[in-house]
Amino acid sequence: MSSSSLENISGAIGSVVENFQRHRLPLLCAAGLGVTAVASWMWWRKTRGEHVELKKVGTVSQILIYPIKSCKAISVPETECLELGLQHGELEDRHWLVVTEEGQMVTGRQEPRIVLISVTGCGDSLCLEAPEMEKIKVPVVQPKSNKIMNCRVFSRDIQGRDCGDEVSRWLTTYFQSSVPYRLVHFEPNVMKPRKSKEIEKPFREKDIIAYPDASPIMLLSETSLEELNKRMEKPVSIAHFRPCIVVSGCEAFSEDGWDDVKLGTTRLKRVMACGRCILTTVDPVTGIMDRKEPLDTLRTFRLSDESLSHLYKKSPLFGQYYGVEKTGKFRVGDPVYLMVRKG
């Protein structure tokens, strides 16, 4: 190649470089706009035509919080729904637990009369009452000097701060136990919650709990209970099933298909049905376990499909477990909306 040709090429390259440097900022801005346009186009392609419709399916008729696992519920007019479940003031759902000195949980399965213990909020304390027992107050916030116990809930490790000797003596006396029982409190800022997914596989990684069986939220409709009682010789109450949220104004068992619901500013994601256990056979009025009803009747029409037997086995399904999709607040009387995506 001749020297004049090389000079021409070199000059052309130099001109291109000079023009790029002169217009670099506009060119870079244009490139950025191009990338943004492509990203926006891709997002539009993905979501075009998608529309979320809110369909009212019922009304919140009761909000129930169980501060101590297996004890009586407190009915509250409104609640805050957090990742770990419902809370009303200082009352947190299933954040207290009765345990043995070794940390093994004690529920209505082991001590049916636990369902007769009522728990109410008394300022900065829990007030415990039970048949033939004097009322006792337990401070919500325990001294940091109280030991943290390692506990077991359905073979899963979790901690709890011991609530002291006075309530321990009260519980031990009430249950007429030959070994001491203790009360512990889960402190979310100090202790690690259990993961629902480690208990039931359908749950999501984000679903966490303190002392509930598996889920932060359990929802049941009044009409489902009515349908069950039509088949029962002796009707049972909502207290046999211990839901957090009770819904009215819907068809029986319609909650089976409420996959994504909105209550107030809260959104819940249905994960699976609640497979019922022997605890439902404890009479919430007498504290006596008969080990038969309502389980026997439920098994006649509420067993799972065989394809789901690996999840539920022989447990009848009654009520639905939800994970918390979006924390928020709701109250009794709020509509329950099913979120339906269209397009």
N, C-alpha and C positions, 0 to 999 in steps of 0.2 A: 504493500500500500504506500502511496506517495505521501510525502511530508505534508503536502497541501490538503490531502484528504484527512490526515490525522488532525491537522489544525482545525478543519471544518467540524469534525466530530467532537473534538474537545470544546470548541466554541458552543456547539449545540447543547452539550451536557452542562456547560457552565451557565447557559441561559436558562435551562430548566431548573437548576439548583437555585439560581438567583430569583426566578419567579416563585419557586416554592417558599423560599425564605421570606419573600415580600408578602406572600398571601397565606403564610402558614396558619395564622390564627383563624381566618375565615374558613380555610380548608378543614382544619381540625373541628371547628364548630359544625360544619356541614356533615362531617363524618359522625360526630356525636348525635346530631339530629337524625341521621340515617339509622344508627343503631337503635335509638329510642323509637323511631317509627316502626322498625322491624319488630321490636319487642312488643309495642302496643298492638301491632297487627296480629301477632301470635296470641296475645292475651285475648283480643277480640274474637279471634277464630275459636279459642278454647271456650269462651263464655257466651258467645253470641246466642241470643235467643233464650239464655237461661234466666228463669224468673222464679223467685221464691214467693209462694203464696201462703199466707197464714190462714189456716182453716181451724175455726174453733171446734174443739171436740169435747169440751167439758168445762167444769168449774172447780177450782180448789175449794173443797168443803172442810177439810181439816189439815192442820199442820201439826205433826207429832214429833216431839223430841224426847229421846230416851237418854238422859245424862249418864246413868249407870246401866251398863249392859244387863239386860234381862229384867230390870226393875220396871215399874210403871212408867207410862209416858206422861209428858206434860203437853197439854194442848195449848198452842200459842197462836195469836192472831196474825203474826207476821214473822218472817225469818230472813236471815242472810244466808245465802247458799255459798259456801266456800268449797275449796277443792276437797276437803275432808268431810264435807257434808253440811248439815244444817246447824245454825247457831242462833240463839235468841238471847241477847245480852251476854251474861256470863255462862249461860247454859249451852254446852256443846254436845251434839249428839254422840252418844257412846264414847265419851272421852274418859269415863271412869269405869273401873273394872274391879270386881271382887276376885281375889286370888288366894291360893294357899300360900303358906310361908315359902314354898319352893317356887312360887310364881305361876303355877298352873291355873288357868282360868276356871272360875266357878260361875255357871249360868243356870238357867232353869232346867237344863238337862241333868245336872248333878243335884241341884237344890231347887225343886219346883216352887217352894214357898218364897223364893226370891221375887216372884212376880207380884207379891203382895206388898212389897216395899215401895212406898211412894216417895218421890224426890221432887222437891220444889225449890225455887230460888228464894233465898232470904237475904237480900242485900248482897254482901260479898261472901255468902256461905250457901252450901246446900243443906236443906233440912230433910232429914230422913225420918220417916215414920213407918211403923209396922205393928201388926196386931200384938197386943200385950207388951209393947215396948214403949219406953219414954222417947219423946222426940229428941233427936241429936242434931247438932249443927256441925258441919265440916267446912272449914275455910276453903274457898275455891283456889286461892293461891297458897300453896304450902311453903313452909320455910325451906330455903335451899339446903339447910342442914339435914333435912329428911333424906334418907337414902333413896337412890334410884334402884329399883328392882328390875332384874331381867325376868321377863314374863313369857308365857307361851299361850298363844291363841290359835287354836286349830293347828298345832304343831309348827307354828311360825313364831320366830323370836320378835319381841317388841318390848320396849321399856315402859316403866311407869314410876312416878314418884310416890312413895309411901305416904299415906294420909294420917299416920299416927296410931298410937296405941288405944286411944279412947274409942274411935270408931271400930278398931279391930275387936275390942272386947264386946262392943255392941253387936257386931255381926256374928261373932262366935256364939254369943249367948242366944241370939235370935234363932240361929240354925241348930242350936243345941249340939254343936260339933265338939268332937273329942280332940280335934286339932284346930289351931288358930286360923282364922280367916283374916285377910287384910284388904284394904281398899287402896287402889293406886290411881293416879291421874296421869293421863298422857299430856305432855307439854309440847305443842307443835314447834316452838322455837328452840327446843333443847333436844328433842328426841326424833328418831327417824321413823316415819310411818311405814306400814306394811304396803306392799303392792298387790292390788287386787288380782293382777295377772298371774301372780305366783299361787293364787288360790283357785281361780277359775280362768282357764286359758283365753276365753273370748274377750276378756277385758283388755283395755289398751294400756300401754306403758305409762300413760299419764294418770291413770286412775289409782288413787291412794286412799288409805283408810287408817283409822286408829284401831278401835276395838270391834267394829262391826264384823259380821261373818265374812262378807266378801265385797260388798258394794257400799259406796257412800250414800246412795239414795235407793229407796225401794218405794214404788208407787203401786197403788191398788185402787180400783174403783168400787164405789158403793154397790153398783149394779152387779158386779161380779160376786160380791158377798151375798146379795139378794138371791142370785141364781143358785149359789151353793146351798143357801138355807131352804130353798124350795125342795131340795133333795134330802135335807137333814131331818131326822126325827126330833132332835133337840137343836134349835138354832144356836149358832155361835156368833160371836161379836168380832168387830174389827180388831179388838185387843188380842185375839188369838194369833194374829198374823203380823203385828208389829210394823206396819208401814210407816214411812216418814210423811208421805203425801197421800191424801185420800181425795179422790175426784168424784164428782157427781155429774148428772146430766149427760150420760153417755150410755151406749149399749153394753151389755155384759161382755167382758173380756175384750172389748175393743182396744184396751191398752196393749194387748199383744202386738198390735201393729203400729204403735206410736213410736217410730224410730228416732224422730228428732222433734223435741217439743220445746215450747217457749212459755215460761210463766213469769210475769212481770218482766224484769230485766235479766232473768236467768234462762240459760239454755241447757237442756239435758239431752244426752245421747243414750238411747236404749242399747243395752249390751246383750242381755239374755234374760230369760224368765227366772223366777225364783223357785228353785226346787225345794219343796217343803219337807221339814224334818219333824221329829217327835216333839219338839218344843211346842208345836201348835196344839198338841193334845193336853197341855197344861191349862186347866181352867183358871182364867185370870181373876175370878171371884173367890175361889176356894183354895187355889194353889195346889190342886190335886191333879196328878198326871194319870190319864186312863190308857194311854198308849194306843188308842184306836181312832177316835174321832177328833177332828174332821178328816184325818188322813184316809181312812177307809172309804169314805164317800168320795173324796176328791179323786182317788185312784180309779173310780168307776167311769170318770169322764174327762180327767185332766192329765193323763199320762202323756209323755212326749212321743213324737214320732220315733219309730225304731232307728231312723238315721241319726237321731240325737241321743240315743241311749248311752253313748259313751260320756255324755255330759251330765245327764240327769238320772241315769240308771232307773230305779223304780220310784223315784220321788215325783209326786204329782206337782204340777205347775200352778202357781197362784200368786199373781203380782209380777211386777217387772223390775229388774235391776237397771239402774241408770248410772252412767258416768257424768261428771260435770263438764260440759262443753264450754260454758261461759259462766263465771261466777256472777252473782247479782242478788237481787232481793225480790220477794213476792209475798203476797198476803192472802188470807182466806177471802174468797169472793173473786179473786183474779181469774180471768178466763185461761184455759189451757189451750194453746194453739199447737196444731201439728204443722210443721214446716214442710211444705210440699214443693219440690223443685220441678219446674216445667221447662220444656224447650229442648 
